[in-house]
């Protein structure tokens, strides 16, 4: 059993892990990606002490520090959480389960889901929601990307610099993106457009082997042989798997007090999944540290952490 499980590995979750590990708590991080939304920022200039850098580089530093202090990381999507006699138990989409004494929810906004067969099962094993993070894993391989906005088209163009072939699957016959980006897309010979089509399922055994798509006009179905499938259809707040445990507001954000406590003892939350204003990496990191210290204080019966500068 872990002392604490942190769901989410963005700025809030990784910072929380640094603090829990420094307090010698056995810590597990569960996340569908490393870095969260900070990865999407190509040029961060306002994180103190680092200088300008890509969001991915900054989050890699966070990850290295968390792992260096002893945090374990498992890639996967948590889709169920329950209270147990000894604490809490979470289940991942692949069927694995883990137990802990305390839980920190730090997964921010999450990528929208297609809700299709195989999507959750292969998350982190060929299914990805971050081209910038995972494109290098598919060098000289065939991949699919699903979406029709700027992020999907830019992702397809980025994948085309590494992958052998890119299928861009979109349910319409036109794109909702900048014209100059669309022009670049149409002139790229490594990208095949699969328009008026929806993805029905992700196919595979241990890893992704392909995706099945259906043309919504002709109703023709076909299987695209790919090693990876990227989903780029936007972000949403998703607290559905914990709403029976904690209170949420009208935006489905998890309600917390000034220390990161939720309505349920032993469950803490931080980052963009909470109503805390100004969604910035530096603020998320601070909220993660605060939630971790409050978690430690709770686990030690209120004796474990000094709440201010006085003793």
N, C-alpha and C positions, 0 to 999 in steps of 0.2 A: 504493500500500500504506500502511496505517495503522501507526503505531508500536504502538498498543494498541486493541483493541476491547473494550468493556465491555458485557456482556450483562446488562441490568437497569437500571432508572432509578428505583429507590427511594432511600432514604437512603444505603445503602452505595454503590450504583452512581454516583449523582450526586456524592457526596463524592469517590469515587475519581477521577471525571472532573475535578473541580476541581483535585485534586492533580497528576494527570498533565499537564493543560494548563498549570499553573503551572511545570511542569518542561519545558515546550515540546515535549511529545510530541504528535504528531498523533493525535487521539483521536476514535473513533466510539462512540456509545452506540446499542445496538439494544435495543428494549424494546416490549412489547405495551401498556404504559401509562407514564405519568409519575407517580411517587409511590409506587407499590407499595401495601403494606398500610397505610402511614401515612395514605393517603387516607381510610381507613375510620374514622379516629378524628376525631370531631367537635370534641373539646375537649382540646387538648394543653396541659398546664400544667407539664410537667417537662422541657422542652427549654431548657437554660440560655440566658439572654440574650434571649429572644424574647417573653416574656409569654405569656398564654393565647391560643391561636388554633386554627383548624381545621387538620387535617392537610394538606388540599389547599393552603392558603395557605403553610404551612411548606415543602411540597415545591415550590411554585412559586418560592419564594425560592432553594431549592437549584438548581432548573433554570436560573433567570435567571443565577445566578452561574456555573454550569458553562458555559452558552452564552456568557456574557460573556468567559470566559477562552479560548474558542475551540472548545469541544466541538461536534461535529456529532451530531445525533440523527435516527435513522431509526425510524419506528414499524413494527414487524413482529415475527414470532415466529421465533427461531432454532431450527431443528430438526435441524441437522447440523453437526458440527465435525470437522475432520481436521487432522493434522499435515502440513505441506508442507516442501519443501526450505528455504524462506526463513522459515518460521514456522508460521502456521496459516491455515486457510480455513474460513469459516462460510457456511452456506446458510440463507436464510429460506424460509418456507413459500410465498412467492409466486415462488420460483425465483431471486431475486437472490442474489449471492454477494459476499463481501468478504474481503480478506486482511489479515493483520496479523503483526507480529513477536511480540507477546505478547497474551495473552488474560486478561481478568479476568471471572470468573463471579460475578455479584452480583444474581441475579434472585429471590432469596428463595423463599418459597412462591408457587406459581402457581395461578391459577384452574383448577379441574377442567375437563377438556375433555369435550364431548359425543362427540367422535370422528366427526362427521358430515361429509358432503360440503359444501365451501364454508366451513366454520368457520375453518380456518386461512387460506385464501385471502383472505377478506374481513376478517380481523382488522385493526382500525384503519381499515377502509373501510366501516363499517356494522355490523360485529360488535364488540362491546365486552364487557368483564368488569367495568366500573366505572360504575355509574349516576351516582354522585356526580360523577365526572370528566366524563362525556360527555353527560349528559342535556341540557344547554343547546344542544348541536349539533342537537337534533331538535325544536326548538320548532315547534309547529303542524304536525307531521308524524306519521305513523302508525308505531308501533314494537311490537316483541314483546319480552317478557321471559320467560325460561325458568327455572323453579325453583318450589319449594313451601315453603321455609322463611322465617324472618323476613327475611333479606336480600333475597329475591326479592319478598316482599310489600311491604316498605318501599321497595324500588326501584320497584315498580309505582306506589305512591302518589306517590313523588317525580316519576316520569315524567309522571304524570297532571296535574301542575301546569304542565307545559310542552308536552307532546305533544298532538296532536289526539285520538288514540285509542291505547289501550294494550291489547294482547292478552297476558294472563298464561297461559302454557302450562305445565301440570303433569300429570305422568303418573298421578296419583291423583285421587280425587274429594274428598279432604279435605287440609287443609294441616297442616304441622308448624310452627306458629307461635303466638305469643301470641294469646289470644282477642280482646283489644281491637284488635289489629292486623288480625285477620281481619274483625272487624265493620266497621272503616273501609274495608277492601277491598271488601266486599260492598255497601256503601252508595255507592260511587263509580261514578257513571254513565259515566265516561270509560274505565272498565276493563272489558273483556270477558274472562270466564273461559273458557279452553279446557281443560277437564278431561279426565281419562282419555286424555290425548293425549301423543304423543312427537313431537319434531321430527326429521324425516327428512333434511332438507338445507336449506342456505341457497342462495337463488337470486339470480343477478345477472350482470352483465357486468363493468363496472369497479367498481361499487359494489353494495350490497345492494338488490335489488328485491322480495324476499319470502322467505318460509319455507314449506316444505311440511310439514304435520303429518298424523299418522294417529291416529285414535281407536282405542285398543287393545281396545275392547269391540266396536264395530261394524265395525272395519277400514276405515272410510271415510277417504279421503284428501282433503285440500283445501289450496289454496294461499292463504296470507294475504299480501296486498300490504302490505309495510312497507318503510320506508327504513332501519330499524335493528333489530338483534337483540341483546339483552343476555342474557348467560349468568350466572346467579347460583346456582350449585350447590355452592359451597364451594371450599376451597383444599387443595392437596396439594404435597408435595415431589416435583419431577420432574427427575431428573438423567439420564434415559434417553439423551439424545443426547450425553452426554459420559462415560458410564460406561466406555467403551472406552479413554478417555484418562486418567482420574483415578480414584483409589480413593475409595470411598464406604463409609459404615458401614451397620449393619443398618437404619437409618431412611432410607437412600438419601441422606443428607447428605454433602456433599463434605468429606473429611478434610483439614484444613490444620494447619500448624504455627503457632507464635506470631506469625509474620510474614505469614501468609496464603499461604504456598507450598503448593501441592498436591503430589501424588506425581509430577507431570509438570513438568519444567523449562519455564518460560515460561508456565505456566498458574497463575493466582492466583485465590483465591476469598474472599468476604467476605459478611457479612450472614446472613440467616436460612436460606440454603442450606447453611450450615456448622453444625457442632455447638456453636459458641460459645454459652454459656448466656445466659439473660435476654434475650429477644427484645424489645428496646427500640430506638426510633429513634436515640437518642443513642449506643447501643452499636454499632448498624449503621453509623452515620456514622464512628465512630472506627475500626472494622474496615476500612471503605472507604479511609480515609486511609492506614492501615497497609499494606494490600495494594497501593495505588498507589505508595507510596514503595519498597516491596520490589520491585515491578515495574520501577520506574525504576533501582533499584540493579542488578537483573539485566540490564537492557538495556545498562547502561553498564559491565558487567563488574565490578561490585562497587565502583565508584569514585564512584557518583553520589549517595549519600545518607548523611548522618551518622546512625548508629543510636541515639545517645543525646545527652545535652547536652554531652558532652566532645568535644574535637577532637584 
